[in-house]
Amino acid sequence: MLALLAKEPSHGYQLRARLRQALGPVGEAMNAGQIYVTLGRLEKAGLVACEREPGLPDRPDRKVYALTAAAGLADPVTMVGATRRELLTRLREAQRAAMAEPGGSGAGLLLEGVVLRLQADLRWLEACERYWVDWKGEK
């Protein structure tokens, strides 16, 4: 997403369309909500900023996201590292919350889902990092 925003500021719907185009069948299966969750994480990490753009008379304002100076056109491996740190913090928080829940509770089950999602995101970041390290080695 950072690469797409490096090209131009965009709102979530535009990013989803561009990701779908770039990723083909994988992009088609992407959950639209994940775009906004990721944008929220990037905003919280200080890598993107959001401004409201007036909508049409019958539509709400749209949030337009752009890279901040903290993100810039940074090295992808550096961005992966920053994202990893953010996800690890969230993972620790979710694990603590899950451990505080009584066994078999609905909240505990939901928190387990959050933990599993964060672990999957971290594995994906590892794959991204391997790709970028290999790519840099080929240059």
BELRAUR-V149049 format. One record per helix or strand of 2 or more residues. SS is the DSSP state (alpha for helix, beta for strand). FROM is the first residue (numbers start at 1). TO is the last residue. If there is no record, write none. Layout:
ss/from/to
SS/FROM/TO
SS/FROM/TO
This chain:
ss/from/to
alpha/2/7
beta/10/11
alpha/12/23
alpha/25/28
alpha/32/44
beta/48/53
beta/62/67
alpha/76/100
alpha/106/138
